[in-house]
């Protein structure tokens, strides 16, 4: 019976935790991608 309670407690914690981690990873993915070549941030101007 203790094993079942322990398993249910872990499931109770793991499901919301994994949901939050998944959404955090999804939202942070654009931070780690290179900007497109046509964006102003990617244009390099020569020094004078």
Jmol script that loads the backbone (N, CA, C; Angstrom):
load data "model"
ATOM      1  N   UNK A   1       0.825  -1.205   0.000  1.00  0.00           N
ATOM      2  CA  UNK A   1       0.000   0.000   0.000  1.00  0.00           C
ATOM      3  C   UNK A   1       0.863   1.261   0.000  1.00  0.00           C
ATOM      4  N   UNK A   2       1.995   1.237   0.750  1.00  0.00           N
ATOM      5  CA  UNK A   2       2.876   2.400   0.766  1.00  0.00           C
ATOM      6  C   UNK A   2       3.474   2.663  -0.613  1.00  0.00           C
ATOM      7  N   UNK A   3       3.763   1.588  -1.332  1.00  0.00           N
ATOM      8  CA  UNK A   3       4.328   1.750  -2.673  1.00  0.00           C
ATOM      9  C   UNK A   3       3.346   2.430  -3.612  1.00  0.00           C
ATOM     10  N   UNK A   4       2.090   2.081  -3.486  1.00  0.00           N
ATOM     11  CA  UNK A   4       1.062   2.693  -4.329  1.00  0.00           C
ATOM     12  C   UNK A   4       0.913   4.174  -4.007  1.00  0.00           C
ATOM     13  N   UNK A   5       0.926   4.519  -2.723  1.00  0.00           N
ATOM     14  CA  UNK A   5       0.836   5.929  -2.332  1.00  0.00           C
ATOM     15  C   UNK A   5       2.048   6.711  -2.830  1.00  0.00           C
ATOM     16  N   UNK A   6       3.220   6.099  -2.744  1.00  0.00           N
ATOM     17  CA  UNK A   6       4.432   6.748  -3.217  1.00  0.00           C
ATOM     18  C   UNK A   6       4.375   6.968  -4.728  1.00  0.00           C
ATOM     19  N   UNK A   7       3.917   5.964  -5.444  1.00  0.00           N
ATOM     20  CA  UNK A   7       3.776   6.088  -6.897  1.00  0.00           C
ATOM     21  C   UNK A   7       2.786   7.190  -7.263  1.00  0.00           C
ATOM     22  N   UNK A   8       1.659   7.233  -6.592  1.00  0.00           N
ATOM     23  CA  UNK A   8       0.666   8.277  -6.875  1.00  0.00           C
ATOM     24  C   UNK A   8       1.195   9.662  -6.532  1.00  0.00           C
ATOM     25  N   UNK A   9       1.980   9.763  -5.461  1.00  0.00           N
ATOM     26  CA  UNK A   9       2.566  11.057  -5.099  1.00  0.00           C
ATOM     27  C   UNK A   9       3.546  11.522  -6.177  1.00  0.00           C
ATOM     28  N   UNK A  10       4.361  10.609  -6.699  1.00  0.00           N
ATOM     29  CA  UNK A  10       5.298  10.976  -7.758  1.00  0.00           C
ATOM     30  C   UNK A  10       4.567  11.385  -9.032  1.00  0.00           C
ATOM     31  N   UNK A  11       3.505  10.681  -9.347  1.00  0.00           N
ATOM     32  CA  UNK A  11       2.715  11.042 -10.532  1.00  0.00           C
ATOM     33  C   UNK A  11       2.080  12.415 -10.332  1.00  0.00           C
ATOM     34  N   UNK A  12       1.593  12.688  -9.122  1.00  0.00           N
ATOM     35  CA  UNK A  12       0.971  13.968  -8.790  1.00  0.00           C
ATOM     36  C   UNK A  12       1.947  15.123  -9.002  1.00  0.00           C
ATOM     37  N   UNK A  13       3.213  14.882  -8.746  1.00  0.00           N
ATOM     38  CA  UNK A  13       4.242  15.914  -8.902  1.00  0.00           C
ATOM     39  C   UNK A  13       4.794  15.927 -10.319  1.00  0.00           C
ATOM     40  N   UNK A  14       5.001  14.762 -10.912  1.00  0.00           N
ATOM     41  CA  UNK A  14       5.686  14.658 -12.195  1.00  0.00           C
ATOM     42  C   UNK A  14       4.887  15.228 -13.363  1.00  0.00           C
ATOM     43  N   UNK A  15       3.582  15.073 -13.347  1.00  0.00           N
ATOM     44  CA  UNK A  15       2.785  15.545 -14.484  1.00  0.00           C
ATOM     45  C   UNK A  15       2.826  17.070 -14.613  1.00  0.00           C
ATOM     46  N   UNK A  16       2.522  17.842 -13.568  1.00  0.00           N
ATOM     47  CA  UNK A  16       2.625  19.300 -13.729  1.00  0.00           C
ATOM     48  C   UNK A  16       4.065  19.776 -13.952  1.00  0.00           C
ATOM     49  N   UNK A  17       5.013  19.096 -13.330  1.00  0.00           N
ATOM     50  CA  UNK A  17       6.415  19.473 -13.521  1.00  0.00           C
ATOM     51  C   UNK A  17       6.851  19.272 -14.965  1.00  0.00           C
ATOM     52  N   UNK A  18       6.515  18.133 -15.544  1.00  0.00           N
ATOM     53  CA  UNK A  18       6.893  17.878 -16.932  1.00  0.00           C
ATOM     54  C   UNK A  18       6.169  18.832 -17.884  1.00  0.00           C
ATOM     55  N   UNK A  19       4.927  19.187 -17.579  1.00  0.00           N
ATOM     56  CA  UNK A  19       4.203  20.149 -18.408  1.00  0.00           C
ATOM     57  C   UNK A  19       4.914  21.508 -18.385  1.00  0.00           C
ATOM     58  N   UNK A  20       5.328  21.943 -17.204  1.00  0.00           N
ATOM     59  CA  UNK A  20       6.015  23.224 -17.085  1.00  0.00           C
ATOM     60  C   UNK A  20       7.370  23.229 -17.768  1.00  0.00           C
ATOM     61  N   UNK A  21       8.102  22.151 -17.636  1.00  0.00           N
ATOM     62  CA  UNK A  21       9.407  22.051 -18.300  1.00  0.00           C
ATOM     63  C   UNK A  21       9.223  22.059 -19.811  1.00  0.00           C
ATOM     64  N   UNK A  22       8.245  21.315 -20.305  1.00  0.00           N
ATOM     65  CA  UNK A  22       7.994  21.269 -21.744  1.00  0.00           C
ATOM     66  C   UNK A  22       7.666  22.651 -22.296  1.00  0.00           C
ATOM     67  N   UNK A  23       6.825  23.388 -21.622  1.00  0.00           N
ATOM     68  CA  UNK A  23       6.461  24.723 -22.105  1.00  0.00           C
ATOM     69  C   UNK A  23       7.639  25.691 -21.996  1.00  0.00           C
ATOM     70  N   UNK A  24       8.444  25.563 -20.991  1.00  0.00           N
ATOM     71  CA  UNK A  24       9.631  26.414 -20.866  1.00  0.00           C
ATOM     72  C   UNK A  24      10.617  26.149 -21.999  1.00  0.00           C
ATOM     73  N   UNK A  25      10.814  24.894 -22.320  1.00  0.00           N
ATOM     74  CA  UNK A  25      11.719  24.548 -23.420  1.00  0.00           C
ATOM     75  C   UNK A  25      11.164  25.069 -24.736  1.00  0.00           C
ATOM     76  N   UNK A  26       9.865  24.880 -24.964  1.00  0.00           N
ATOM     77  CA  UNK A  26       9.256  25.367 -26.206  1.00  0.00           C
ATOM     78  C   UNK A  26       9.388  26.873 -26.349  1.00  0.00           C
ATOM     79  N   UNK A  27       9.152  27.613 -25.252  1.00  0.00           N
ATOM     80  CA  UNK A  27       9.204  29.073 -25.314  1.00  0.00           C
ATOM     81  C   UNK A  27      10.634  29.580 -25.467  1.00  0.00           C
ATOM     82  N   UNK A  28      11.618  28.832 -24.993  1.00  0.00           N
ATOM     83  CA  UNK A  28      13.002  29.306 -25.047  1.00  0.00           C
ATOM     84  C   UNK A  28      13.715  28.911 -26.334  1.00  0.00           C
ATOM     85  N   UNK A  29      13.147  28.051 -27.143  1.00  0.00           N
ATOM     86  CA  UNK A  29      13.820  27.617 -28.369  1.00  0.00           C
ATOM     87  C   UNK A  29      14.205  28.769 -29.299  1.00  0.00           C
ATOM     88  N   UNK A  30      13.389  29.796 -29.489  1.00  0.00           N
ATOM     89  CA  UNK A  30      13.804  30.897 -30.370  1.00  0.00           C
ATOM     90  C   UNK A  30      15.069  31.625 -29.882  1.00  0.00           C
ATOM     91  N   UNK A  31      15.356  31.561 -28.606  1.00  0.00           N
ATOM     92  CA  UNK A  31      16.559  32.218 -28.096  1.00  0.00           C
ATOM     93  C   UNK A  31      17.838  31.549 -28.592  1.00  0.00           C
ATOM     94  N   UNK A  32      17.756  30.280 -28.937  1.00  0.00           N
ATOM     95  CA  UNK A  32      18.934  29.527 -29.325  1.00  0.00           C
ATOM     96  C   UNK A  32      19.047  29.314 -30.821  1.00  0.00           C
ATOM     97  N   UNK A  33      18.162  29.918 -31.601  1.00  0.00           N
ATOM     98  CA  UNK A  33      18.221  29.790 -33.050  1.00  0.00           C
ATOM     99  C   UNK A  33      18.893  31.017 -33.638  1.00  0.00           C
ATOM    100  N   UNK A  34      19.549  30.823 -34.768  1.00  0.00           N
ATOM    101  CA  UNK A  34      20.199  31.940 -35.454  1.00  0.00           C
ATOM    102  C   UNK A  34      19.145  32.837 -36.083  1.00  0.00           C
ATOM    103  N   UNK A  35      19.391  34.140 -36.116  1.00  0.00           N
ATOM    104  CA  UNK A  35      18.429  35.038 -36.791  1.00  0.00           C
ATOM    105  C   UNK A  35      18.457  34.800 -38.293  1.00  0.00           C
ATOM    106  N   UNK A  36      17.370  35.061 -38.986  1.00  0.00           N
ATOM    107  CA  UNK A  36      17.361  34.909 -40.444  1.00  0.00           C
ATOM    108  C   UNK A  36      18.346  35.879 -41.093  1.00  0.00           C
ATOM    109  N   UNK A  37      18.836  35.529 -42.266  1.00  0.00           N
ATOM    110  CA  UNK A  37      19.854  36.326 -42.953  1.00  0.00           C
ATOM    111  C   UNK A  37      19.349  37.717 -43.327  1.00  0.00           C
ATOM    112  N   UNK A  38      18.058  37.893 -43.514  1.00  0.00           N
ATOM    113  CA  UNK A  38      17.533  39.183 -43.949  1.00  0.00           C
ATOM    114  C   UNK A  38      17.199  40.117 -42.782  1.00  0.00           C
ATOM    115  N   UNK A  39      17.391  39.661 -41.550  1.00  0.00           N
ATOM    116  CA  UNK A  39      17.046  40.524 -40.418  1.00  0.00           C
ATOM    117  C   UNK A  39      18.138  41.565 -40.202  1.00  0.00           C
ATOM    118  N   UNK A  40      17.805  42.728 -39.675  1.00  0.00           N
ATOM    119  CA  UNK A  40      18.805  43.776 -39.452  1.00  0.00           C
ATOM    120  C   UNK A  40      19.901  43.358 -38.471  1.00  0.00           C
ATOM    121  N   UNK A  41      19.606  42.469 -37.567  1.00  0.00           N
ATOM    122  CA  UNK A  41      20.617  42.027 -36.611  1.00  0.00           C
ATOM    123  C   UNK A  41      21.710  41.209 -37.275  1.00  0.00           C
ATOM    124  N   UNK A  42      21.412  40.582 -38.416  1.00  0.00           N
ATOM    125  CA  UNK A  42      22.382  39.734 -39.085  1.00  0.00           C
ATOM    126  C   UNK A  42      23.225  40.518 -40.081  1.00  0.00           C
ATOM    127  N   UNK A  43      22.853  41.749 -40.390  1.00  0.00           N
ATOM    128  CA  UNK A  43      23.594  42.547 -41.366  1.00  0.00           C
ATOM    129  C   UNK A  43      24.804  43.165 -40.686  1.00  0.00           C
ATOM    130  N   UNK A  44      25.970  42.920 -41.260  1.00  0.00           N
ATOM    131  CA  UNK A  44      27.203  43.452 -40.704  1.00  0.00           C
ATOM    132  C   UNK A  44      27.643  44.625 -41.564  1.00  0.00           C
ATOM    133  N   UNK A  45      27.860  45.769 -40.947  1.00  0.00           N
ATOM    134  CA  UNK A  45      28.319  46.935 -41.685  1.00  0.00           C
ATOM    135  C   UNK A  45      29.833  47.056 -41.515  1.00  0.00           C
ATOM    136  N   UNK A  46      30.536  47.397 -42.565  1.00  0.00           N
ATOM    137  CA  UNK A  46      31.996  47.504 -42.454  1.00  0.00           C
ATOM    138  C   UNK A  46      32.388  48.729 -41.616  1.00  0.00           C
ATOM    139  N   UNK A  47      33.482  48.598 -40.882  1.00  0.00           N
ATOM    140  CA  UNK A  47      33.979  49.709 -40.074  1.00  0.00           C
ATOM    141  C   UNK A  47      34.667  50.719 -40.971  1.00  0.00           C
ATOM    142  N   UNK A  48      34.574  51.989 -40.643  1.00  0.00           N
ATOM    143  CA  UNK A  48      35.215  53.035 -41.455  1.00  0.00           C
ATOM    144  C   UNK A  48      36.503  53.487 -40.853  1.00  0.00           C
TER     145      UNK A  48
END
end "model"
wireframe off; spacefill off
backbone 0.3
color backbone group
